[in-house]
Amino acid sequence: MSNEHLKDQIRHARDVVIDAFHHPMPTLGIDLDGCVDESPMFFNILSYAWPGDVIVVTFRRDREQAITDLKKHGIRHTDVVLVDSFDAKADVIANKQISFYIDDQPEMLKNVPPEVGVMLFRNEGNFDFSDRRWMFSEQTGKMI
């Protein structure tokens, strides 16, 4: 499959999603470290196919470096918000009216408002690939 064909398919998928939603468009929130840097191609495609705003919410101190890293990976974004605590991410998600949020740390997802769809992005920091089991703490998981 050629790159142009793939781009056309992505644009078509984006248009289908846009037609399916009523305004305002849903806002996507994504984490940078542990998500974008772990799977840049996925987040590149997702960011361009997403019909609404894409806000990067990251636990970093250097905004310019975060923007540089997003450009390096070709991630479309509307805004980059730096936070300095777990609860600050949940506050940003609520204040920016993010509809769907992707992060790799369950700690970051604990206080996200219930109306926000959350996705835990799997990586070596939260999943034991040799044991094929999720890793969690007493603060982030409950054994059933």
C-alpha positions in Angstrom: 0.0 0.0 0.0 1.4 3.4 -1.0 1.8 6.3 1.4 -0.7 8.3 -0.7 -3.3 5.5 -0.5 -2.8 5.3 3.2 -3.2 9.0 3.6 -6.4 9.0 1.6 -7.8 6.2 3.8 -6.9 8.2 6.9 -8.6 11.3 5.5 -11.7 9.3 4.6 -11.8 7.8 8.1 -11.5 11.2 9.6 -14.3 12.5 7.4 -16.5 9.6 8.5 -15.8 10.3 12.1 -16.6 14.0 11.6 -19.9 13.2 10.0 -20.8 10.9 12.9 -20.3 13.5 15.6 -22.4 16.6 16.3 -20.6 19.8 17.2 -18.7 20.5 19.4 -16.1 18.0 18.2 -14.7 15.7 21.0 -11.4 16.7 22.4 -8.6 14.1 22.6 -6.0 14.2 25.3 -2.8 12.3 25.1 0.3 11.8 27.3 3.7 12.3 25.7 6.1 10.1 27.6 5.2 6.4 27.6 2.6 6.9 24.9 3.6 9.1 22.0 7.3 8.2 22.3 6.4 4.5 22.6 4.2 4.3 19.5 4.8 7.5 17.4 3.2 6.1 14.2 0.0 5.2 16.0 -0.3 8.6 17.6 0.6 10.4 14.4 -2.2 8.7 12.6 -4.6 9.2 15.5 -3.8 12.9 15.9 -4.5 13.6 12.2 -7.6 11.4 12.0 -9.1 12.9 15.2 -11.9 15.3 14.2 -11.5 17.7 17.2 -8.8 19.3 19.2 -5.8 17.2 20.3 -4.3 18.4 23.7 -1.1 16.9 25.0 -1.0 16.8 28.8 2.4 15.9 30.0 4.3 15.6 33.3 7.2 17.6 32.1 8.9 20.9 32.9 10.2 22.0 29.5 7.4 23.1 27.1 9.7 23.8 24.2 11.3 20.3 24.4 7.8 18.7 24.6 6.8 20.6 21.4 10.1 19.6 19.7 9.4 16.0 20.6 5.9 16.2 19.2 7.2 17.7 16.0 9.8 15.0 15.7 7.1 12.4 15.9 4.7 14.4 13.6 1.9 14.7 16.1 -0.8 17.2 15.4 -1.7 19.1 18.5 -3.9 22.1 19.5 -2.2 22.7 22.9 0.5 21.4 25.1 -0.1 21.6 28.9 2.6 20.8 31.4 1.6 19.5 34.8 3.5 18.8 38.0 1.2 16.4 39.8 -1.1 13.4 39.2 -4.2 15.4 40.2 -3.2 18.3 37.9 -3.7 16.1 34.9 -7.2 15.3 36.0 -7.9 19.0 36.6 -6.6 19.9 33.0 -8.7 17.1 31.6 -11.8 18.5 33.3 -11.0 22.2 32.6 -10.2 21.6 28.9 -13.3 19.4 28.5 -11.2 16.5 27.1 -13.6 13.8 26.0 -11.1 10.9 25.7 -7.7 10.6 27.4 -4.8 8.2 26.8 -2.1 7.7 29.4 0.3 4.9 30.4 0.1 5.4 34.1 -2.9 4.3 36.0 -2.0 6.8 38.8 -2.7 9.6 36.3 -6.2 8.2 35.5 -7.5 7.8 39.1 -9.2 11.2 39.4 -10.2 11.7 35.8 -14.0 12.7 35.7 -16.2 9.7 35.1 -17.7 11.1 31.8 -14.2 11.0 30.2 -13.3 7.9 28.3 -9.9 6.8 29.4 -7.5 4.4 27.7 -4.4 2.8 29.4 -1.6 2.5 26.9 0.4 -0.7 27.5 4.1 -0.5 27.8 6.9 -2.1 29.9 6.2 0.3 32.7 2.7 -1.1 33.3 2.7 -4.6 31.8 4.9 -7.6 32.4 5.3 -9.0 28.9 7.1 -12.2 30.1 4.3 -12.9 32.7 1.6 -11.4 30.4 0.0 -9.5 33.3 -0.8 -5.9 34.1 1.2 -4.3 36.9 -0.6 -2.2 39.4 -0.4 -1.0 43.0 -3.0 -1.1 45.8 -3.7 2.6 44.9 -4.5 1.9 41.3 -6.0 -1.6 41.1 -8.3 -3.8 42.9 -8.0 -7.6 42.7 -11.3 -9.2 42.0 
